[in-house]
Amino acid sequence: MDHTPVTDWINEAASAAEKQGSGDLLRVVLIVMFFGCILTAWFLLRGYRQKDD
């Protein structure tokens, strides 16, 4: 079986992830989830605003 650059890249990324850990990825995921929850709450709750016409 011939190795292609894609499989080499995947293997290198997997070995680098094992060495580095998931600290940076976890931080990014938590920040995106935080802002996503705020955006979702704003979008859902803006329809309940009372209009003073």
ABEGO torsion letter per residue (X at the ends): XBBBAAAAAAAAAAAAAAAAEAAAAAAAAAAAAAAAAAAAAAAAAAAABBBAX
